[in-house]
Amino acid sequence: MLALLAGGAPIAHLALMKAACAEPARPAVRSSAAARDKITLPRSRPAAVGTQEAETGDDADAPALPEGFRELALGSRAEANNWRNIIVHQTEGPAGSAKSMALGQAQNPTKRGVMLWVETDGTVYWATAETAITTHGDGANRNDNKYIDNSKTYRNVIKTNSIGVEFVGNYPDVAKPATRAQKQAWLVLVRFLQERYGIATENVYAHNWIDFKDNRYCEGCELATLARKLAFQPSKRASGQ
């Protein structure tokens, strides 16, 4: 389910998320073997310190997109910020905290936080208008190529050009993976965002890939990897071509 909290948020197609999440799990659409071959997946990450290795996420199949997906995702976005990247975050908040965090974000859009918050049951809260620039990320300060090639991200994938998506529920165990419901909601949401803003799959990043973060776990890495494996291709219209 998608809940809109921001008065200026332009997306009114609640049926999009509901219909997609209600679909039986089927292989993702609009990707090809050739496209998948071009997508760079991150290097294998080390095991989290002091915890068991998180689940792989293979239990979350990508729900099929509803008929008319591309048209639904392409309402007017003339005033939207020029979003070029998506950054996946995980907050050390308990299950049930996404709504309150999103409401706080809606009341103060530019504070530390993100545009979208995802609850453990898969509910997505759209907290800010697509014109608002929230304060997330740390300036793309990672340049050690530990997970990906940072030559393209260093000081480039920043809050002014990146949509932030935050997943709650990894408290008190930071290495606890996202729930199945969160993963399935994410695999619809990420394609919606890619289509609406013309964002290429290789521009979906985990927070840990672009910033030096907590060494106890790899923030957002499993979710960003799942998105890249979809190899979704935004339409030429979405890309402005």
Contacts in CASP RR format, 6 or more apart in sequence:
PFRMAT RR
TARGET T0000
AUTHOR 0000-0000-0000
METHOD contacts of the structure
MODEL  1
MLALLAGGAPIAHLALMKAACAEPARPAVRSSAAARDKITLPRSRPAAVG
TQEAETGDDADAPALPEGFRELALGSRAEANNWRNIIVHQTEGPAGSAKS
MALGQAQNPTKRGVMLWVETDGTVYWATAETAITTHGDGANRNDNKYIDN
SKTYRNVIKTNSIGVEFVGNYPDVAKPATRAQKQAWLVLVRFLQERYGIA
TENVYAHNWIDFKDNRYCEGCELATLARKLAFQPSKRASGQ
1 14 0 8 1.000
1 17 0 8 1.000
1 18 0 8 1.000
1 21 0 8 1.000
1 122 0 8 1.000
1 123 0 8 1.000
1 124 0 8 1.000
2 11 0 8 1.000
2 14 0 8 1.000
2 16 0 8 1.000
2 17 0 8 1.000
2 18 0 8 1.000
2 123 0 8 1.000
2 124 0 8 1.000
2 126 0 8 1.000
2 189 0 8 1.000
3 99 0 8 1.000
3 102 0 8 1.000
3 123 0 8 1.000
3 124 0 8 1.000
3 125 0 8 1.000
3 126 0 8 1.000
4 11 0 8 1.000
4 12 0 8 1.000
4 14 0 8 1.000
4 126 0 8 1.000
5 102 0 8 1.000
5 103 0 8 1.000
5 105 0 8 1.000
5 106 0 8 1.000
5 125 0 8 1.000
5 126 0 8 1.000
5 127 0 8 1.000
6 106 0 8 1.000
6 109 0 8 1.000
6 126 0 8 1.000
6 127 0 8 1.000
6 128 0 8 1.000
6 129 0 8 1.000
6 132 0 8 1.000
7 106 0 8 1.000
7 129 0 8 1.000
8 129 0 8 1.000
8 131 0 8 1.000
9 126 0 8 1.000
9 128 0 8 1.000
9 129 0 8 1.000
9 130 0 8 1.000
10 75 0 8 1.000
10 76 0 8 1.000
10 77 0 8 1.000
10 80 0 8 1.000
10 129 0 8 1.000
10 130 0 8 1.000
11 126 0 8 1.000
11 130 0 8 1.000
11 196 0 8 1.000
13 72 0 8 1.000
13 73 0 8 1.000
15 66 0 8 1.000
15 72 0 8 1.000
16 66 0 8 1.000
16 69 0 8 1.000
16 72 0 8 1.000
16 73 0 8 1.000
16 192 0 8 1.000
17 124 0 8 1.000
17 185 0 8 1.000
17 188 0 8 1.000
17 189 0 8 1.000
17 192 0 8 1.000
19 66 0 8 1.000
20 63 0 8 1.000
20 64 0 8 1.000
20 65 0 8 1.000
20 66 0 8 1.000
20 69 0 8 1.000
20 188 0 8 1.000
21 63 0 8 1.000
21 122 0 8 1.000
21 184 0 8 1.000
21 185 0 8 1.000
21 188 0 8 1.000
23 63 0 8 1.000
23 64 0 8 1.000
23 65 0 8 1.000
23 66 0 8 1.000
24 63 0 8 1.000
24 64 0 8 1.000
25 61 0 8 1.000
25 62 0 8 1.000
25 63 0 8 1.000
25 64 0 8 1.000
25 184 0 8 1.000
26 61 0 8 1.000
26 62 0 8 1.000
26 63 0 8 1.000
26 64 0 8 1.000
27 61 0 8 1.000
27 62 0 8 1.000
27 64 0 8 1.000
28 62 0 8 1.000
28 64 0 8 1.000
28 187 0 8 1.000
28 191 0 8 1.000
28 230 0 8 1.000
28 231 0 8 1.000
28 232 0 8 1.000
29 64 0 8 1.000
29 65 0 8 1.000
30 65 0 8 1.000
30 191 0 8 1.000
30 232 0 8 1.000
30 233 0 8 1.000
31 230 0 8 1.000
31 231 0 8 1.000
31 232 0 8 1.000
31 233 0 8 1.000
32 231 0 8 1.000
32 233 0 8 1.000
35 201 0 8 1.000
35 231 0 8 1.000
35 233 0 8 1.000
36 229 0 8 1.000
36 231 0 8 1.000
38 231 0 8 1.000
39 201 0 8 1.000
39 202 0 8 1.000
39 228 0 8 1.000
39 229 0 8 1.000
39 231 0 8 1.000
40 148 0 8 1.000
40 149 0 8 1.000
40 202 0 8 1.000
40 228 0 8 1.000
41 225 0 8 1.000
41 228 0 8 1.000
41 229 0 8 1.000
42 147 0 8 1.000
42 148 0 8 1.000
42 206 0 8 1.000
42 209 0 8 1.000
42 221 0 8 1.000
42 224 0 8 1.000
42 225 0 8 1.000
42 228 0 8 1.000
43 146 0 8 1.000
43 147 0 8 1.000
43 148 0 8 1.000
45 147 0 8 1.000
45 208 0 8 1.000
45 218 0 8 1.000
45 221 0 8 1.000
47 53 0 8 1.000
48 54 0 8 1.000
48 174 0 8 1.000
48 175 0 8 1.000
48 216 0 8 1.000
48 217 0 8 1.000
48 218 0 8 1.000
49 215 0 8 1.000
49 216 0 8 1.000
50 175 0 8 1.000
50 216 0 8 1.000
51 173 0 8 1.000
51 174 0 8 1.000
51 175 0 8 1.000
51 216 0 8 1.000
51 217 0 8 1.000
52 175 0 8 1.000
54 175 0 8 1.000
54 176 0 8 1.000
54 177 0 8 1.000
54 217 0 8 1.000
54 222 0 8 1.000
55 177 0 8 1.000
56 222 0 8 1.000
57 177 0 8 1.000
57 183 0 8 1.000
57 222 0 8 1.000
57 226 0 8 1.000
59 180 0 8 1.000
59 183 0 8 1.000
60 180 0 8 1.000
60 183 0 8 1.000
60 184 0 8 1.000
60 187 0 8 1.000
60 226 0 8 1.000
61 184 0 8 1.000
61 187 0 8 1.000
62 184 0 8 1.000
62 187 0 8 1.000
62 188 0 8 1.000
62 230 0 8 1.000
63 184 0 8 1.000
63 187 0 8 1.000
63 188 0 8 1.000
65 188 0 8 1.000
65 191 0 8 1.000
66 72 0 8 1.000
69 191 0 8 1.000
69 192 0 8 1.000
69 195 0 8 1.000
70 195 0 8 1.000
70 235 0 8 1.000
70 237 0 8 1.000
70 238 0 8 1.000
73 192 0 8 1.000
73 195 0 8 1.000
73 196 0 8 1.000
73 238 0 8 1.000
74 195 0 8 1.000
74 196 0 8 1.000
74 237 0 8 1.000
74 238 0 8 1.000
75 196 0 8 1.000
77 130 0 8 1.000
77 196 0 8 1.000
77 197 0 8 1.000
79 130 0 8 1.000
79 131 0 8 1.000
80 130 0 8 1.000
80 131 0 8 1.000
80 197 0 8 1.000
81 130 0 8 1.000
81 131 0 8 1.000
81 132 0 8 1.000
81 133 0 8 1.000
81 160 0 8 1.000
81 161 0 8 1.000
82 161 0 8 1.000
83 130 0 8 1.000
83 161 0 8 1.000
83 162 0 8 1.000
83 163 0 8 1.000
83 193 0 8 1.000
83 197 0 8 1.000
83 199 0 8 1.000
84 161 0 8 1.000
84 162 0 8 1.000
84 197 0 8 1.000
84 199 0 8 1.000
84 203 0 8 1.000
85 157 0 8 1.000
85 161 0 8 1.000
85 162 0 8 1.000
85 163 0 8 1.000
85 199 0 8 1.000
85 203 0 8 1.000
85 204 0 8 1.000
85 205 0 8 1.000
86 162 0 8 1.000
86 163 0 8 1.000
86 164 0 8 1.000
86 165 0 8 1.000
86 190 0 8 1.000
86 193 0 8 1.000
86 194 0 8 1.000
86 199 0 8 1.000
86 203 0 8 1.000
86 204 0 8 1.000
86 205 0 8 1.000
86 227 0 8 1.000
87 136 0 8 1.000
87 137 0 8 1.000
87 157 0 8 1.000
87 162 0 8 1.000
87 163 0 8 1.000
87 164 0 8 1.000
87 165 0 8 1.000
87 205 0 8 1.000
87 206 0 8 1.000
87 207 0 8 1.000
87 210 0 8 1.000
88 164 0 8 1.000
88 165 0 8 1.000
88 167 0 8 1.000
88 186 0 8 1.000
88 204 0 8 1.000
88 205 0 8 1.000
88 206 0 8 1.000
88 207 0 8 1.000
88 219 0 8 1.000
88 220 0 8 1.000
88 223 0 8 1.000
88 224 0 8 1.000
88 227 0 8 1.000
89 114 0 8 1.000
89 136 0 8 1.000
89 137 0 8 1.000
89 164 0 8 1.000
89 165 0 8 1.000
89 166 0 8 1.000
89 167 0 8 1.000
89 207 0 8 1.000
89 219 0 8 1.000
89 220 0 8 1.000
90 166 0 8 1.000
90 167 0 8 1.000
90 168 0 8 1.000
90 169 0 8 1.000
90 170 0 8 1.000
90 174 0 8 1.000
90 178 0 8 1.000
90 207 0 8 1.000
90 219 0 8 1.000
90 220 0 8 1.000
90 223 0 8 1.000
91 97 0 8 1.000
91 101 0 8 1.000
91 166 0 8 1.000
91 167 0 8 1.000
91 168 0 8 1.000
91 169 0 8 1.000
91 170 0 8 1.000
92 170 0 8 1.000
92 171 0 8 1.000
92 172 0 8 1.000
92 174 0 8 1.000
93 101 0 8 1.000
93 168 0 8 1.000
93 169 0 8 1.000
93 170 0 8 1.000
93 171 0 8 1.000
94 168 0 8 1.000
94 169 0 8 1.000
94 171 0 8 1.000
95 119 0 8 1.000
95 120 0 8 1.000
95 168 0 8 1.000
95 169 0 8 1.000
96 119 0 8 1.000
96 120 0 8 1.000
96 168 0 8 1.000
96 169 0 8 1.000
97 168 0 8 1.000
97 169 0 8 1.000
98 117 0 8 1.000
98 118 0 8 1.000
98 119 0 8 1.000
98 120 0 8 1.000
98 123 0 8 1.000
98 125 0 8 1.000
98 166 0 8 1.000
98 168 0 8 1.000
99 117 0 8 1.000
99 119 0 8 1.000
99 123 0 8 1.000
99 125 0 8 1.000
101 113 0 8 1.000
101 117 0 8 1.000
101 127 0 8 1.000
101 166 0 8 1.000
101 168 0 8 1.000
102 116 0 8 1.000
102 117 0 8 1.000
102 125 0 8 1.000
102 126 0 8 1.000
102 127 0 8 1.000
103 125 0 8 1.000
103 127 0 8 1.000
104 111 0 8 1.000
104 127 0 8 1.000
105 111 0 8 1.000
105 113 0 8 1.000
105 114 0 8 1.000
105 115 0 8 1.000
105 117 0 8 1.000
105 127 0 8 1.000
105 128 0 8 1.000
105 134 0 8 1.000
106 127 0 8 1.000
106 128 0 8 1.000
109 127 0 8 1.000
109 128 0 8 1.000
109 129 0 8 1.000
109 132 0 8 1.000
109 134 0 8 1.000
110 132 0 8 1.000
110 133 0 8 1.000
110 134 0 8 1.000
110 135 0 8 1.000
111 134 0 8 1.000
111 135 0 8 1.000
112 134 0 8 1.000
112 135 0 8 1.000
112 136 0 8 1.000
113 134 0 8 1.000
113 135 0 8 1.000
113 136 0 8 1.000
113 164 0 8 1.000
113 166 0 8 1.000
114 127 0 8 1.000
114 134 0 8 1.000
114 136 0 8 1.000
114 163 0 8 1.000
114 164 0 8 1.000
114 165 0 8 1.000
114 166 0 8 1.000
115 126 0 8 1.000
115 127 0 8 1.000
115 128 0 8 1.000
115 130 0 8 1.000
115 132 0 8 1.000
115 134 0 8 1.000
115 163 0 8 1.000
115 164 0 8 1.000
115 165 0 8 1.000
116 124 0 8 1.000
116 125 0 8 1.000
116 126 0 8 1.000
116 127 0 8 1.000
116 163 0 8 1.000
116 164 0 8 1.000
116 165 0 8 1.000
116 166 0 8 1.000
116 189 0 8 1.000
117 124 0 8 1.000
117 125 0 8 1.000
117 127 0 8 1.000
117 165 0 8 1.000
117 166 0 8 1.000
117 167 0 8 1.000
117 168 0 8 1.000
118 124 0 8 1.000
118 125 0 8 1.000
118 165 0 8 1.000
118 166 0 8 1.000
118 167 0 8 1.000
118 168 0 8 1.000
118 178 0 8 1.000
118 182 0 8 1.000
118 185 0 8 1.000
118 186 0 8 1.000
118 189 0 8 1.000
119 125 0 8 1.000
119 168 0 8 1.000
119 182 0 8 1.000
120 168 0 8 1.000
120 169 0 8 1.000
120 179 0 8 1.000
120 181 0 8 1.000
120 182 0 8 1.000
121 179 0 8 1.000
121 181 0 8 1.000
122 179 0 8 1.000
122 181 0 8 1.000
122 182 0 8 1.000
122 184 0 8 1.000
122 185 0 8 1.000
123 185 0 8 1.000
124 185 0 8 1.000
124 189 0 8 1.000
128 134 0 8 1.000
133 159 0 8 1.000
133 160 0 8 1.000
134 159 0 8 1.000
134 164 0 8 1.000
135 159 0 8 1.000
136 159 0 8 1.000
136 162 0 8 1.000
136 164 0 8 1.000
136 166 0 8 1.000
137 158 0 8 1.000
137 159 0 8 1.000
137 162 0 8 1.000
137 207 0 8 1.000
137 210 0 8 1.000
137 211 0 8 1.000
138 211 0 8 1.000
138 212 0 8 1.000
138 213 0 8 1.000
139 155 0 8 1.000
139 157 0 8 1.000
139 158 0 8 1.000
139 159 0 8 1.000
139 210 0 8 1.000
139 211 0 8 1.000
140 153 0 8 1.000
140 154 0 8 1.000
140 155 0 8 1.000
140 156 0 8 1.000
140 157 0 8 1.000
140 158 0 8 1.000
140 210 0 8 1.000
140 211 0 8 1.000
141 154 0 8 1.000
141 155 0 8 1.000
141 211 0 8 1.000
141 212 0 8 1.000
142 150 0 8 1.000
142 153 0 8 1.000
142 154 0 8 1.000
142 208 0 8 1.000
142 209 0 8 1.000
142 210 0 8 1.000
142 211 0 8 1.000
142 212 0 8 1.000
143 150 0 8 1.000
143 154 0 8 1.000
144 150 0 8 1.000
145 151 0 8 1.000
147 206 0 8 1.000
147 208 0 8 1.000
147 209 0 8 1.000
147 218 0 8 1.000
147 221 0 8 1.000
148 205 0 8 1.000
148 209 0 8 1.000
150 209 0 8 1.000
150 210 0 8 1.000
153 205 0 8 1.000
153 209 0 8 1.000
153 210 0 8 1.000
157 203 0 8 1.000
157 205 0 8 1.000
157 210 0 8 1.000
162 205 0 8 1.000
163 193 0 8 1.000
163 197 0 8 1.000
163 199 0 8 1.000
165 186 0 8 1.000
165 189 0 8 1.000
165 190 0 8 1.000
165 193 0 8 1.000
167 178 0 8 1.000
167 182 0 8 1.000
167 186 0 8 1.000
167 220 0 8 1.000
167 223 0 8 1.000
169 176 0 8 1.000
169 178 0 8 1.000
169 179 0 8 1.000
170 176 0 8 1.000
170 177 0 8 1.000
170 178 0 8 1.000
170 217 0 8 1.000
174 214 0 8 1.000
174 216 0 8 1.000
174 217 0 8 1.000
175 216 0 8 1.000
175 217 0 8 1.000
177 222 0 8 1.000
178 186 0 8 1.000
178 222 0 8 1.000
178 223 0 8 1.000
182 223 0 8 1.000
183 223 0 8 1.000
183 226 0 8 1.000
186 223 0 8 1.000
186 226 0 8 1.000
186 227 0 8 1.000
187 226 0 8 1.000
187 227 0 8 1.000
187 230 0 8 1.000
190 204 0 8 1.000
190 227 0 8 1.000
190 230 0 8 1.000
190 232 0 8 1.000
191 230 0 8 1.000
191 232 0 8 1.000
193 199 0 8 1.000
194 200 0 8 1.000
194 201 0 8 1.000
194 204 0 8 1.000
194 232 0 8 1.000
194 234 0 8 1.000
194 238 0 8 1.000
195 232 0 8 1.000
195 234 0 8 1.000
195 235 0 8 1.000
195 238 0 8 1.000
196 238 0 8 1.000
197 234 0 8 1.000
197 238 0 8 1.000
198 234 0 8 1.000
198 238 0 8 1.000
198 239 0 8 1.000
198 240 0 8 1.000
199 234 0 8 1.000
200 234 0 8 1.000
201 227 0 8 1.000
201 228 0 8 1.000
201 230 0 8 1.000
201 231 0 8 1.000
201 232 0 8 1.000
201 233 0 8 1.000
202 228 0 8 1.000
204 224 0 8 1.000
204 227 0 8 1.000
204 228 0 8 1.000
205 224 0 8 1.000
206 218 0 8 1.000
206 219 0 8 1.000
206 220 0 8 1.000
206 221 0 8 1.000
206 223 0 8 1.000
206 224 0 8 1.000
206 225 0 8 1.000
207 213 0 8 1.000
207 219 0 8 1.000
207 220 0 8 1.000
208 218 0 8 1.000
208 219 0 8 1.000
208 220 0 8 1.000
208 221 0 8 1.000
209 221 0 8 1.000
209 224 0 8 1.000
213 219 0 8 1.000
END
